[in-house]
Amino acid sequence: MIRTASRLLTLSALLLFAASFQAAIAQSVLPDNFEEWVQAGMEQWEIPGMAVAVVKDDTIAWAGGFGVRKLGEEAPVDEHTHFGIASVSKNMTAATLALLVDEGLIDWDDRVAELLPGFKLSDPWVTEEVRIRDLLTHQVGVGRMLGNRLQFMTSESRDELIYRLRYHDFEQPFRSSYVYSNMMYMVAGEVVAAVTGRTWDEYLIQELFRPLGMDRAHTSVSLIGDEENAAWPHQYIKGEVQPIPRRSWDNAAAAGGVNASVYEVAQWFRMQLGEAGVYDGNRVISRESMREIHRPQVALPIRNPYGNQISYGLGWRISEYEGYRILSHGGATDGMNTSAAILPELNLGIVVVSNVFNTFREAVVNTIIDHYLEIEPRDWNELYWTSYQNQYENALERRNDIERARVRDTHPTHDNYDAYTGVYYDDLYGRVEVMEGENGLELHFWNDSDLIADLEHWHYNTYRAVWRNPAQREEFLHFAIGQSGLVESLNYQFTLRPVLLQVGAYPTNYYRVVSFKKRSR
């Protein structure tokens, strides 16, 4: 008994020493009381799950998870939990092209149309002039198709999406300004496929992910099994955070489809930092190509909290803070949010992921940066929280203005549903159908069972399309009546970016009205 007690005391002492040692390590690589601060912030922002990884001097200084993968379930988030990292995928797509540049198979300034004969834009001259570099720096001038709530022609092939681009209007003249475009990154991924004979997904996984030890990272939600250690997306809808369905980004995966853990993203950072392009002593991407990826290519408007000029490289936003260069990118898709940043001069990388939209993750990144710069930390959480509260109040007031402008007690031109049902078509956006359902008119997009909206009469011939997937919210459409008195078109207003999704898909300052012409009943 005495010997057993002695052994227990020794074991307890060892565990206590190990815990103290671990705490000391955490203390040196993270701000004081970091974990408690994160947990408090998550409660304030109503974040179900979050994960953080910090890379310093070619090692993972800290990686861990907080909260749960899905509300209502107990499975915890850890450093190996998969999240959809969304547009952080873009610098990974740039890296696949860098490999092809290193092999001499392409050049950054090769014409896209010569590599992809099916690539055509609405302007023939621009079609011939677009270079790979233009795709990666958002300089083509065509913008978003649908935003992050809906995926364009979800079940159609990438070839079909490229074909549709010939009907896409330009938002700005070619190379005149920065126009963010997921579609152009999808095209960049197809350049990889055309040159290698492998899909972009296969090439990325085989040539980059696996050599970097990113053993589980992949590019499709279809690969997430029921028992997978993977986070579930959530959104703040009608006053509460709730789980939402996963949606496929497969056809535009090169723009935002990667699923990875913070531990795996940390491996990606190890290749970006130090001797850029080198991982575990092996040269993966040439020094010249890494320099091109990290080099400012185009200037951007100043919209960062540091107040400094920012630019865009190849899949990275580049800014400066306290005399240090920061390469960063955010990601947002269907209830997943990512913030990624590297500071090459400090050999420091930080990634924060969460399973609901928020800007607390930015506060986490900036707080860690301040810690490594050894400067007096700002209260980043208070800054972002105050900004969010102001945004919420302003967006809610604008939404209420829209509600107040609704004209009550009006009726559509026709009182029979048959006048509105039928197939409608647009060259760019394809086929939609209005059908009569059990509770009134329904709008069906692209024969996709996940893209059905119930039409609520708003006023006159305007309806509100309420998507059955609550994460997709609601938008407006208007039936146009011709001289004959019959319905000629369905004019749908796609929200490309809401003012604040927590309030709803409207109000919006960035939208596109598409006129679908009626073809038949």
C-alpha positions as CSV (number, residue, x, y, z in Angstrom):
1,M,0.0,0.0,0.0
2,I,2.8,2.4,0.9
3,R,4.6,1.6,-2.4
4,T,1.4,2.2,-4.4
5,A,0.8,5.5,-2.7
6,S,4.4,6.5,-3.3
7,R,4.0,5.7,-7.0
8,L,0.7,7.7,-7.2
9,L,2.4,10.7,-5.6
10,T,5.3,10.4,-8.0
11,L,2.9,10.2,-10.9
12,S,0.9,13.2,-9.6
13,A,4.1,15.2,-9.3
14,L,5.1,14.3,-12.9
15,L,1.7,15.3,-14.2
16,L,1.8,18.5,-12.2
17,F,5.2,19.3,-13.6
18,A,4.1,18.4,-17.2
19,A,1.0,20.7,-16.8
20,S,3.2,23.5,-15.5
21,F,5.7,23.0,-18.3
22,Q,2.9,23.0,-20.9
23,A,1.4,26.2,-19.3
24,A,4.8,27.8,-19.4
25,I,5.2,27.0,-23.1
26,A,1.7,28.3,-23.9
27,Q,2.5,31.4,-21.9
28,S,5.5,32.1,-24.1
29,V,3.8,31.6,-27.5
30,L,0.4,33.1,-26.7
31,P,-0.8,36.2,-24.8
32,D,-1.6,35.9,-21.1
33,N,-4.9,34.1,-20.4
34,F,-5.4,33.6,-24.1
35,E,-7.6,30.5,-23.9
36,E,-9.9,32.1,-21.3
37,W,-10.1,35.3,-23.5
38,V,-11.0,33.2,-26.6
39,Q,-13.7,31.3,-24.7
40,A,-15.2,34.6,-23.4
41,G,-15.1,36.1,-26.9
42,M,-16.8,33.0,-28.4
43,E,-19.6,33.3,-25.8
44,Q,-20.0,37.0,-26.6
45,W,-20.1,36.4,-30.4
46,E,-22.2,33.1,-30.0
47,I,-19.6,31.0,-31.8
48,P,-20.1,27.3,-31.5
49,G,-16.6,26.1,-32.5
50,M,-13.2,27.6,-33.3
51,A,-9.7,26.5,-33.9
52,V,-6.4,28.3,-33.9
53,A,-2.8,27.4,-35.0
54,V,0.3,29.5,-34.6
55,V,3.5,28.7,-36.6
56,K,6.8,30.3,-35.5
57,D,10.3,29.6,-36.8
58,D,9.2,26.5,-38.8
59,T,7.4,24.8,-35.9
60,I,3.8,24.7,-34.8
61,A,4.1,26.8,-31.6
62,W,0.5,26.2,-30.6
63,A,-2.6,24.5,-32.1
64,G,-5.9,23.8,-30.5
65,G,-9.7,23.9,-30.6
66,F,-12.5,25.5,-28.7
67,G,-16.2,24.7,-28.4
68,V,-18.1,22.1,-30.4
69,R,-18.3,21.0,-34.0
70,K,-22.1,21.3,-34.1
71,L,-24.6,22.9,-31.8
72,G,-26.6,20.3,-29.9
73,E,-23.8,17.8,-30.0
74,E,-20.8,17.2,-27.8
75,A,-18.0,16.4,-30.2
76,P,-15.3,19.0,-29.5
77,V,-13.3,21.0,-32.0
78,D,-9.6,20.3,-31.9
79,E,-6.6,21.2,-34.1
80,H,-7.4,18.3,-36.4
81,T,-11.1,19.3,-37.0
82,H,-11.8,20.1,-40.7
83,F,-13.3,23.4,-41.6
84,G,-14.1,24.8,-45.0
85,I,-11.4,27.4,-45.4
86,A,-13.2,29.1,-48.3
87,S,-11.1,31.7,-50.1
88,V,-7.9,30.9,-48.3
89,S,-8.0,28.2,-51.0
90,K,-7.0,30.9,-53.5
91,N,-3.3,31.1,-52.6
92,M,-3.3,27.3,-52.9
93,T,-4.5,27.6,-56.4
94,A,-1.8,30.1,-57.2
95,A,0.7,27.6,-55.8
96,T,-0.5,24.9,-58.2
97,L,0.2,27.2,-61.1
98,A,3.6,28.1,-59.6
99,L,4.5,24.4,-59.9
100,L,3.7,24.5,-63.6
101,V,5.7,27.7,-64.0
102,D,8.7,26.0,-62.4
103,E,8.3,23.0,-64.8
104,G,8.4,25.4,-67.7
105,L,4.9,24.3,-68.8
106,I,3.3,27.8,-68.4
107,D,4.2,31.4,-67.7
108,W,2.3,33.8,-65.5
109,D,1.6,35.9,-68.5
110,D,0.4,33.2,-70.9
111,R,-2.9,33.9,-72.6
112,V,-5.7,31.9,-71.0
113,A,-7.6,31.4,-74.3
114,E,-4.6,29.6,-75.8
115,L,-4.7,27.1,-72.9
116,L,-8.5,26.9,-72.7
117,P,-10.0,27.1,-76.2
118,G,-13.5,27.1,-74.6
119,F,-12.7,30.3,-72.6
120,K,-14.7,33.2,-74.1
121,L,-15.8,36.5,-72.5
122,S,-18.4,38.9,-73.8
123,D,-15.7,41.1,-75.3
124,P,-13.6,39.2,-78.0
125,W,-10.5,41.5,-77.5
126,V,-10.5,40.9,-73.8
127,T,-10.9,37.2,-74.3
128,E,-7.6,37.2,-76.3
129,E,-5.8,39.4,-73.8
130,V,-6.6,37.8,-70.5
131,R,-3.4,36.3,-68.9
132,I,-3.1,33.8,-66.0
133,R,-1.9,36.7,-63.9
134,D,-5.1,38.6,-64.5
135,L,-7.1,35.6,-63.2
136,L,-5.2,35.5,-60.0
137,T,-5.2,39.3,-59.3
138,H,-8.9,39.9,-60.0
139,Q,-8.2,42.2,-62.9
140,V,-10.5,40.7,-65.6
141,G,-13.4,43.0,-64.6
142,V,-16.1,40.3,-64.2
143,G,-17.4,40.0,-60.6
144,R,-19.4,37.7,-58.5
145,M,-22.2,35.4,-59.9
146,L,-24.2,34.8,-56.8
147,G,-22.2,35.6,-53.6
148,N,-21.6,33.1,-50.8
149,R,-25.2,32.1,-50.0
150,L,-25.8,30.4,-53.3
151,Q,-23.5,28.5,-55.6
152,F,-23.8,29.1,-59.3
153,M,-25.3,26.1,-61.2
154,T,-24.3,23.8,-58.4
155,S,-24.5,20.5,-60.2
156,E,-23.1,21.7,-63.6
157,S,-19.6,20.9,-64.7
158,R,-16.7,23.4,-64.7
159,D,-16.7,23.3,-68.5
160,E,-20.4,24.5,-68.5
161,L,-19.6,27.3,-66.2
162,I,-16.7,28.4,-68.4
163,Y,-19.0,28.3,-71.4
164,R,-21.5,30.6,-69.6
165,L,-18.9,33.2,-69.0
166,R,-19.3,34.5,-72.6
167,Y,-22.6,36.0,-71.4
168,H,-21.2,37.6,-68.3
169,D,-21.2,41.4,-68.3
170,F,-18.2,43.3,-67.2
171,E,-18.5,45.3,-63.9
172,Q,-15.5,47.3,-64.7
173,P,-13.3,47.7,-67.8
174,F,-10.6,45.1,-68.2
175,R,-7.6,45.8,-65.9
176,S,-9.1,49.1,-64.8
177,S,-9.6,48.1,-61.2
178,Y,-9.8,45.2,-58.7
179,V,-13.1,43.2,-59.2
180,Y,-13.1,40.2,-56.9
181,S,-14.1,37.1,-58.9
182,N,-14.4,33.5,-57.8
183,M,-15.2,32.5,-61.4
184,M,-11.8,33.6,-62.6
185,Y,-10.1,31.4,-59.9
186,M,-12.3,28.5,-61.1
187,V,-10.9,29.2,-64.6
188,A,-7.3,29.2,-63.1
189,G,-8.0,25.8,-61.7
190,E,-9.0,24.6,-65.2
191,V,-5.7,25.9,-66.6
192,V,-4.0,23.4,-64.2
193,A,-6.3,20.6,-65.5
194,A,-5.7,21.5,-69.2
195,V,-1.9,21.5,-68.8
196,T,-1.5,18.4,-66.5
197,G,-4.3,16.2,-67.6
198,R,-5.3,15.9,-64.0
199,T,-8.1,17.8,-62.3
200,W,-7.1,20.8,-60.2
201,D,-8.2,18.8,-57.1
202,E,-6.0,15.8,-57.9
203,Y,-3.0,17.9,-58.8
204,L,-3.3,20.0,-55.6
205,I,-3.7,17.0,-53.3
206,Q,-1.0,14.9,-55.0
207,E,1.6,17.5,-55.6
208,L,1.2,19.8,-52.6
209,F,-1.0,18.6,-49.9
210,R,0.4,15.1,-49.4
211,P,4.1,16.2,-49.7
212,L,3.4,18.9,-47.1
213,G,1.9,16.4,-44.6
214,M,-1.7,17.6,-45.2
215,D,-2.9,14.1,-45.2
216,R,-6.6,14.6,-44.8
217,A,-7.1,17.9,-46.6
218,H,-9.4,17.8,-49.7
219,T,-11.6,19.9,-51.9
220,S,-15.2,18.6,-51.6
221,V,-17.8,18.4,-48.9
222,S,-18.9,15.1,-50.5
223,L,-15.8,13.5,-48.9
224,I,-16.8,14.4,-45.4
225,G,-18.2,11.2,-43.8
226,D,-20.7,11.1,-40.9
227,E,-18.0,10.2,-38.4
228,E,-15.4,12.6,-39.8
229,N,-13.8,15.1,-37.4
230,A,-15.3,18.0,-39.3
231,A,-17.1,21.2,-38.2
232,W,-20.7,21.9,-39.2
233,P,-21.6,25.3,-40.6
234,H,-23.9,27.6,-38.7
235,Q,-25.5,31.0,-39.3
236,Y,-27.2,33.7,-37.2
237,I,-30.8,33.5,-38.5
238,K,-33.8,35.3,-36.9
239,G,-32.0,36.1,-33.7
240,E,-30.2,32.8,-33.0
241,V,-27.3,30.8,-34.2
242,Q,-28.4,27.5,-35.8
243,P,-26.8,24.7,-37.9
244,I,-27.4,24.9,-41.6
245,P,-26.9,22.3,-44.4
246,R,-23.5,21.8,-46.0
247,R,-23.4,22.8,-49.7
248,S,-21.2,21.7,-52.5
249,W,-18.6,24.1,-53.9
250,D,-17.2,21.5,-56.1
251,N,-17.5,23.3,-59.5
252,A,-15.7,26.4,-58.1
253,A,-13.4,24.6,-55.6
254,A,-10.3,26.3,-56.9
255,A,-11.8,29.6,-55.6
256,G,-12.9,28.3,-52.2
257,G,-13.5,24.6,-51.9
258,V,-10.6,23.4,-49.7
259,N,-11.5,21.6,-46.4
260,A,-8.6,21.4,-43.9
261,S,-7.7,21.6,-40.2
262,V,-5.6,24.3,-38.7
263,Y,-2.9,21.8,-38.1
264,E,-2.8,21.2,-41.9
265,V,-2.9,24.9,-42.7
266,A,0.0,25.3,-40.4
267,Q,2.0,23.0,-42.7
268,W,1.0,25.2,-45.6
269,F,2.4,28.2,-43.6
270,R,5.7,26.3,-42.9
271,M,6.2,26.1,-46.7
272,Q,5.4,29.9,-47.1
273,L,7.7,31.1,-44.3
274,G,11.4,31.0,-43.7
275,E,13.1,29.9,-46.9
276,A,9.8,30.4,-48.9
277,G,8.9,27.4,-50.9
278,V,10.9,24.9,-48.8
279,Y,9.3,22.4,-46.5
280,D,11.3,20.1,-44.2
281,G,14.4,20.9,-46.1
282,N,13.0,20.1,-49.5
283,R,12.4,22.7,-52.2
284,V,8.7,22.5,-53.2
285,I,8.3,25.7,-55.1
286,S,11.1,27.8,-56.6
287,R,12.4,30.9,-54.9
288,E,11.4,32.9,-58.0
289,S,7.8,31.7,-58.0
290,M,7.4,32.3,-54.3
291,R,8.7,35.8,-54.7
292,E,6.1,36.3,-57.4
293,I,3.3,34.9,-55.3
294,H,4.2,37.2,-52.4
295,R,4.9,40.3,-54.5
296,P,2.3,43.1,-54.6
297,Q,0.7,43.0,-58.0
298,V,-2.2,45.5,-57.8
299,A,-3.1,48.3,-55.3
300,L,-6.4,48.0,-53.3
301,P,-8.5,50.5,-51.5
302,I,-7.5,51.0,-47.8
303,R,-10.0,48.9,-45.8
304,N,-7.9,47.4,-43.1
305,P,-7.8,48.3,-39.4
306,Y,-4.1,49.3,-39.6
307,G,-4.9,52.2,-41.9
308,N,-2.1,51.3,-44.3
309,Q,-2.0,50.9,-48.1
310,I,-2.8,47.3,-49.1
311,S,-2.2,45.4,-52.3
312,Y,-3.0,42.0,-53.8
313,G,-0.4,39.4,-54.8
314,L,-1.3,36.0,-56.2
315,G,-3.9,34.8,-53.8
316,W,-2.6,36.9,-50.9
317,R,-3.6,40.4,-49.6
318,I,-0.5,42.3,-48.6
319,S,-0.4,45.1,-46.0
320,E,2.0,46.6,-43.4
321,Y,1.6,46.9,-39.6
322,E,4.2,48.4,-37.3
323,G,6.8,48.2,-40.0
324,Y,6.2,44.5,-40.8
325,R,4.7,43.0,-43.9
326,I,1.5,41.0,-43.5
327,L,0.2,38.6,-46.1
328,S,-3.3,37.6,-45.3
329,H,-6.6,36.3,-46.7
330,G,-10.1,35.7,-45.3
331,G,-12.6,33.1,-46.3
332,A,-16.3,32.9,-45.9
333,T,-18.7,30.3,-47.2
334,D,-22.0,29.0,-45.8
335,G,-21.3,29.4,-42.1
336,M,-17.6,28.9,-42.2
337,N,-15.1,31.7,-41.6
338,T,-11.3,31.7,-41.8
339,S,-8.6,34.3,-41.2
340,A,-5.1,33.5,-42.3
341,A,-2.0,35.7,-41.9
342,I,1.7,35.3,-42.3
343,L,4.5,37.8,-41.3
344,P,7.6,36.7,-43.2
345,E,10.0,39.0,-41.3
346,L,8.9,37.4,-38.0
347,N,8.6,33.9,-39.5
348,L,5.1,33.9,-38.0
349,G,1.9,32.4,-39.3
350,I,-1.6,32.4,-37.7
351,V,-4.8,30.8,-38.8
352,V,-8.2,31.0,-37.1
353,V,-11.3,29.2,-38.2
354,S,-14.8,29.2,-36.9
355,N,-18.2,27.6,-37.8
356,V,-20.3,30.8,-37.9
357,F,-19.8,34.2,-39.5
358,N,-18.0,36.6,-37.2
359,T,-15.1,39.1,-37.1
360,F,-13.9,37.9,-33.7
361,R,-11.4,35.7,-35.6
362,E,-9.7,38.9,-36.9
363,A,-9.4,40.1,-33.3
364,V,-7.7,36.8,-32.4
365,V,-5.2,37.1,-35.2
366,N,-4.4,40.7,-34.4
367,T,-4.0,40.0,-30.7
368,I,-1.5,37.3,-31.4
369,I,0.4,39.5,-33.8
370,D,0.6,42.2,-31.1
371,H,1.9,39.6,-28.7
372,Y,4.8,38.6,-31.0
373,L,5.6,42.2,-31.8
374,E,5.9,42.8,-28.1
375,I,3.8,46.0,-28.3
376,E,1.0,47.3,-26.1
377,P,-2.0,45.3,-27.3
378,R,-5.1,47.0,-28.6
379,D,-8.5,45.8,-27.5
380,W,-9.1,44.3,-30.9
381,N,-12.3,42.5,-29.7
382,E,-13.8,45.7,-28.5
383,L,-13.0,47.4,-31.8
384,Y,-14.6,44.6,-33.9
385,W,-17.5,44.2,-31.6
386,T,-18.4,47.9,-31.6
387,S,-18.1,47.9,-35.4
388,Y,-20.3,44.9,-35.7
389,Q,-23.0,46.4,-33.4
390,N,-23.0,49.6,-35.4
391,Q,-23.2,47.6,-38.7
392,Y,-26.1,45.5,-37.3
393,E,-28.1,48.5,-36.2
394,N,-27.6,50.3,-39.5
395,A,-28.4,47.3,-41.6
396,L,-31.5,46.5,-39.5
397,E,-32.7,50.1,-39.9
398,R,-32.2,49.9,-43.7
399,R,-34.1,46.6,-43.8
400,N,-36.9,48.2,-41.8
401,D,-37.0,51.0,-44.4
402,I,-37.6,48.4,-47.1
403,E,-40.3,46.8,-45.1
404,R,-42.0,50.1,-44.5
405,A,-41.9,50.9,-48.2
406,R,-44.0,47.9,-48.9
407,V,-47.4,48.9,-50.3
408,R,-50.1,47.0,-48.5
409,D,-53.4,45.6,-49.8
410,T,-52.2,45.4,-53.5
411,H,-52.7,42.5,-55.9
412,P,-50.8,41.1,-58.8
413,T,-52.0,41.8,-62.3
414,H,-53.4,38.3,-62.7
415,D,-55.2,36.4,-60.0
416,N,-54.6,33.0,-61.4
417,Y,-51.3,31.2,-60.9
418,D,-51.2,29.9,-64.5
419,A,-50.3,33.3,-65.7
420,Y,-47.0,33.2,-63.8
421,T,-46.0,29.5,-64.0
422,G,-43.7,28.2,-66.7
423,V,-40.0,28.1,-67.7
424,Y,-37.9,31.3,-67.8
425,Y,-34.4,31.5,-69.3
426,D,-31.3,33.7,-69.3
427,D,-28.2,33.0,-71.4
428,L,-25.9,33.5,-68.4
429,Y,-28.0,32.1,-65.6
430,G,-29.8,29.4,-67.5
431,R,-33.2,27.9,-66.8
432,V,-35.5,28.5,-63.9
433,E,-39.1,27.4,-63.4
434,V,-42.1,28.8,-61.6
435,M,-44.5,26.1,-60.5
436,E,-47.7,26.0,-58.5
437,G,-47.2,24.1,-55.2
438,E,-49.4,23.3,-52.2
439,N,-49.0,26.7,-50.7
440,G,-48.7,28.9,-53.8
441,L,-46.0,29.7,-56.3
442,E,-42.6,28.1,-56.1
443,L,-39.3,29.0,-57.8
444,H,-37.0,26.2,-58.9
445,F,-33.4,26.9,-59.9
446,W,-31.5,24.6,-62.3
447,N,-33.4,21.4,-61.5
448,D,-31.7,21.5,-58.1
449,S,-33.8,20.2,-55.2
450,D,-31.7,22.3,-52.8
451,L,-32.5,25.5,-54.7
452,I,-36.2,26.0,-54.2
453,A,-37.9,29.2,-53.0
454,D,-41.5,29.8,-52.0
455,L,-42.8,33.0,-53.5
456,E,-44.6,35.4,-51.1
457,H,-46.6,38.2,-52.6
458,W,-44.9,41.5,-51.7
459,H,-46.8,44.2,-53.6
460,Y,-48.2,44.6,-57.1
461,N,-46.2,42.1,-59.3
462,T,-43.3,41.9,-56.9
463,Y,-42.7,38.8,-54.8
464,R,-40.2,37.8,-52.1
465,A,-38.5,34.5,-52.8
466,V,-38.0,32.8,-49.5
467,W,-35.4,30.0,-49.9
468,R,-36.3,26.7,-48.2
469,N,-32.8,26.5,-46.9
470,P,-32.9,29.2,-44.3
471,A,-29.2,29.9,-44.8
472,Q,-30.0,31.3,-48.2
473,R,-32.5,33.8,-46.8
474,E,-34.7,35.7,-49.1
475,E,-34.6,38.0,-52.2
476,F,-36.9,39.9,-54.5
477,L,-38.2,39.3,-57.9
478,H,-40.6,41.1,-60.2
479,F,-42.8,39.7,-63.0
480,A,-42.8,42.1,-66.0
481,I,-46.1,42.4,-67.9
482,G,-45.9,43.1,-71.6
483,Q,-48.1,45.1,-73.8
484,S,-50.3,42.1,-74.4
485,G,-51.0,42.0,-70.7
486,L,-49.2,38.7,-70.3
487,V,-46.1,37.9,-68.2
488,E,-43.0,38.3,-70.4
489,S,-40.1,38.0,-67.9
490,L,-39.1,37.3,-64.3
491,N,-36.6,39.9,-63.1
492,Y,-34.7,38.4,-60.2
493,Q,-32.5,40.5,-57.9
494,F,-29.5,38.4,-56.8
495,T,-27.8,39.6,-53.6
496,L,-24.1,39.4,-54.4
497,R,-23.1,40.7,-51.0
498,P,-25.5,41.7,-48.2
499,V,-24.8,44.6,-46.0
500,L,-24.8,42.2,-43.1
501,L,-26.0,38.6,-43.5
502,Q,-26.9,38.4,-39.8
503,V,-29.7,40.8,-40.7
504,G,-30.6,39.1,-44.0
505,A,-29.8,39.0,-47.7
506,Y,-31.2,42.5,-47.9
507,P,-30.4,45.3,-47.6
508,T,-27.6,45.1,-50.1
509,N,-25.3,47.5,-51.9
510,Y,-24.0,44.9,-54.3
511,Y,-26.5,43.0,-56.4
512,R,-27.4,42.0,-59.9
513,V,-30.9,42.0,-61.5
514,V,-31.3,39.2,-64.1
515,S,-34.1,39.2,-66.5
516,F,-35.3,35.6,-67.2
517,K,-37.4,35.6,-70.4
518,K,-40.5,33.5,-70.3
519,R,-40.4,30.6,-72.7
520,S,-43.5,28.5,-71.9
521,R,-46.0,27.6,-69.3
